[in-house]
Amino acid sequence: MLGLFVLLGLALPVVAARWALGRGGWARAAWILAACLAMLGCWIAGLWIFGVYFVMVC
């Protein structure tokens, strides 16, 4: 579960960089920045789900 969220988070900036190839410099930078923020959110969500449902079950 934790590894899935880590891999998904790592894929977000890569996909955003490929998707924003034909755009201008500021638009591309904004998409990559948004993807990096989404990556961090995905990692935090994965840590939270792992902690709540697998570590703190008792």
Contacts in CASP RR format, 6 or more apart in sequence:
PFRMAT RR
TARGET T0000
AUTHOR 0000-0000-0000
METHOD contacts of the structure
MODEL  1
MLGLFVLLGLALPVVAARWALGRGGWARAAWILAACLAMLGCWIAGLWIF
GVYFVMVC
1 46 0 8 1.000
1 49 0 8 1.000
1 50 0 8 1.000
1 53 0 8 1.000
1 54 0 8 1.000
2 46 0 8 1.000
2 47 0 8 1.000
2 50 0 8 1.000
5 42 0 8 1.000
5 43 0 8 1.000
5 45 0 8 1.000
5 46 0 8 1.000
5 47 0 8 1.000
5 49 0 8 1.000
5 50 0 8 1.000
6 43 0 8 1.000
6 46 0 8 1.000
8 42 0 8 1.000
9 38 0 8 1.000
9 39 0 8 1.000
9 42 0 8 1.000
9 43 0 8 1.000
10 39 0 8 1.000
12 35 0 8 1.000
12 36 0 8 1.000
12 38 0 8 1.000
12 39 0 8 1.000
12 42 0 8 1.000
13 32 0 8 1.000
13 35 0 8 1.000
13 36 0 8 1.000
13 39 0 8 1.000
15 35 0 8 1.000
16 31 0 8 1.000
16 32 0 8 1.000
16 34 0 8 1.000
16 35 0 8 1.000
17 28 0 8 1.000
17 31 0 8 1.000
17 32 0 8 1.000
17 35 0 8 1.000
19 31 0 8 1.000
20 27 0 8 1.000
20 28 0 8 1.000
20 31 0 8 1.000
20 32 0 8 1.000
21 28 0 8 1.000
22 28 0 8 1.000
23 31 0 8 1.000
END
